[in-house]
Amino acid sequence: MVKLQEVSADHIEDEYTDDDSSSVYSTDDDEDDVDNIESIMDRFWALQDVIPPKARKTIMDKCSTVYDWGKYSAKFLGNSAWVLTTSALLLVLPLMIELEHEQGLIEYEKLQQQPSQMLSQPSGQQKKQGTGIVPPGF
């Protein structure tokens, strides 16, 4: 038979003095010192025992399907972006450069025609006009 005896808190505190590094009461720091700390992944893997194998297979198949679709979509979008950018560089950029060059030639021809028009006008009309040659951009 077991005999129980009540021990008072004063008696326990008397046994442990302030010089001792150990304490009667546990703290949160003591839990961090344990060598067998479970990681989150350990806890996650322990859940496999809770979920039945058929449900695990269904979940794994669905996750695998979602992953495969995401991988396929990312690859397709990357390839599409590559095709569009290279096509734009090879087709649109030279066209834009040529249009800019053509616009510059048109402006140059306009500047070449202005002095010849001023020379062909009678001198009286030139004085009435009084504007002279206007530089491009003004």
BELRATA-V901516 format. One record per residue. D_FIRST is the distance of its C-alpha to the first C-alpha in whole Angstrom. Layout:
d_first: {D_FIRST;D_FIRST}
//
This chain:
d_first: {0;4;7;10;13;16;19;23;25;27;25;25;29;29;27;30;34;37;38;35;36;32;31;28;30;31;34;37;38;35;35;39;37;35;37;36;38;39;43;44;46;42;41;45;44;41;42;44;41;41;45;46;48;51;51;50;54;55;55;56;59;60;59;61;64;64;64;67;69;68;69;72;73;73;75;78;78;78;81;83;83;84;87;88;88;90;93;93;94;96;98;98;98;101;103;102;103;107;107;106;109;111;111;112;115;116;116;118;120;121;121;124;126;126;128;130;130;131;134;136;136;139;138;139;136;134;134;134;130;129;126;126;124;120;118;115;112;114}
//
